[in-house]
C-alpha cells in the first residue's frame, strides 16, 4: 500500500489530499479534528493522482462544479460506506438531518450511528458531510470546525461572504 500527498490552497485554508495506491483516500483541513500526524501521509507528490482532484476542487470553489466525479478509496465499515454513499446523494446547496439520512438508509432509529459515521468521513467537501445538520436545523459537529461548515453551506447557497476570498 503506497501513500502520497499534496497540499493545495483553498478559500477555507490549506487542504491536504492523500492518495492510497493512487486513489484519493483522505482530505484534511488545517486544524481538523482527528487529523493524523503528517508523517502518515506518505511522500509529497504534486503530480501523481492529484491533478483531476485539484481541477475539480478549483471548479467547485469557483462555483462551476456542483457534483464531484472522482474515484475514491474510502476505507470504513459497510455501514460507514452506506452513509458516505448517502452523503453524496445530498444535492449541492441542500441539507439533510441525521434522521433523514437514517430513514433513507432504511433505519429511522439509526440517527446517532449515522452521526458517528458522518464524523468518520475521510474526504470532507468531496463527500459533503457539511450538508448534514441537526433535526432542528442547527449546525452540529464538523471535523473542520463549525465556522467552516457554516461558510461552506453559505457558499453553496450563493450567499458569498467577503471572508471567503
N, C-alpha and C positions, 0 to 999 in steps of 0.2 A: 504494500500500500504506500503510494507516494503522495506526499502532501506538499503543496506550494501555495504561495500567497502573493497578493499585491495590495497596495493601499491607494485609494483614489479619493479625491476631494468630492464633496457634495454640499448642497445647501444646509445639510444637517451635521456637518463636520466630517472628518475623515472616516471612510468606510474600509474595513479590511475584508477582502474577499479571499476565501480559502477554497482550494480545489483538492479533492481527493481522487487520485487516479484520473486526473484530467477533467473532472466534472465538478462544478460549483457545489460545495457542501456546507459552507458557512458564510455568513455575512455578519460582521461585528461592527458596532458603532463604538466610537470613543466613549469610554466610561460605562459601557454596557454591563449590566448586572450579569454575573456568571460568565464573564469573558475569561477564557483560559489564558495562561501565560503565552506571550508572543512566541516563545521558542517552540511551541507545539504546532505552529502554523507552517512549518517547513521553510524551505529556502524561498527567497523572494524571486518572483518570475513575472516580468512585465508583459511578456507575450503569451506563451502557453495557452491555457484555456480561457483567458480573461477578455480578449478584445470584444467578443459579442456581448458578454455580460456588461462591460463598460459602455458599449454603444447603447444597449437597451436602457441602462440606468440613466445615461445622459438624456435619452429621448423622454424617459419618464419625468425627469426633473425639468425638462423643457416643455412639459405638458403636451408632448407629441405621441406618447405611448400610454395606454391605459391597461394593457394586459401583457405581462411578460410571457415570452415563449422561449424558455431555456430548459435544457436538460439539467436536472438537479440530482445530486447524490445525497438524499436525506436519510440519515440513519435514525431509526426510532422503532418503537413497538408498533405492532399492527394498528392499535387504537390511535397512537400518535399520528401514524401515516394517514389514517382516515380523517382525522381532524385537520391535518395540514392540507390534505386534498380539498376538504370542505372550505377552508380559508380561501383557497384560490378561486372558489366559486362566488365569493362576495364581490359584486361589481364595484369598479372604481367609483369613488365618491359616495359609497353607501356604507352602512354599518349593520352589524348583526349583534345580538346579545349572545351570551354564552348559552342561555336556554334555547334560543332559536337554533344555534348550531347543534345542540344536543338533540333537539327534535328532528332536525334534518338528518342526523345520524341514526335516527330510529330509537333513541333512548332519551326521552324527555327528562329523566331524573339524573342525567349524567352531566349537568352543567358544571359542577365542580371539577370533574375529571376532564372536561373539555378545557376548562381554565388552566389546569395543570399542563395539559398537552400543548395548549396555546403558548404558555410560558416557556416551553422547551423548543419552540420553533427555531431551527438553526439558521434560517435565511430570512430575517426580517426584511421588510419593504417588498421584496420579491414575492414571498409568501406573506400576504398582507395581514399579519396578526394585529396591526394597528387599527384595523377596521372592526375590532371586537370591543364592545362596550358593555357596561352593566345593564341589567334589566330595566333600571330606572333612567337609562340614558347617560349615566355618569361615566366619566373616564375612569377606567380601572387599570391596574398594573400594566406596565410595559417595560421590557428589559432595557430599552433605550432611554427611558425616562418619560414621565407624563408630559413634560413640555414638548418633547419631540413628537409624541403621539398626537397631541393637540395640533401642532404645526402641520404634521402630515395630513391629518383629517381636514384642516382648513385649506391646505394646498389643493387637495383633491376636490374639494367643494368649490374651488375657484376663488376662495377668499384669501388672495395673496397678501402676505404681510411684508412690509419693508424689511423686517428682521430676517426673512428667509434668504434674501440675496444680498 
